[in-house]
Amino acid sequence: MVVHESRETEAVETPDDRIAINAKVLSTESRVSPNSECHGSGK
């Protein structure tokens, strides 16, 4: 891959990337504090 190309890919956020990031954040939060799951669903 060309360095410039990879930079462009990083700059553009695809729906899949957002879902993956959100999943990571949610899994991390639930691990840190189980109560965050109830709090998160309330949002």
N, C-alpha and C positions, 0 to 999 in steps of 0.2 A: 504493500500500500504506500502511496505517496504521503509524505508528512502533511503537505497542504490539504490533501483530501481528508485525512483523518481529522484535521482541525475543523474542517467544514462540517463533518459528520457530528462532531461533538457539539458544535454551536447549535445545530438544528435538533430540536426536541421532538421525537416521534411519540405518538400515543403509547406505543409499546414501552418506550423508555420511561415515560412517566409512570405507567402501571408498575413497572419493575421497581422503580425508585420508591413509589408509595408502598409497595409490598415490603420492601426492605425496611422502611421506616416503621411500618405497623408492626412487623415481626420484632424489630428491635425494641419498640416501646412496650409491647406485651411482655417481652423477656425482662425488661428493667422493672416494670411494675404491672402485675396482672390487672390491677384496677383500671389502668389506662384503657383497657379494651372497652369497658363499660362507658368510660368517659368519651372515648373516641366515637362510639356508635351514637352517642347522644348529640354529637355535633351535627 
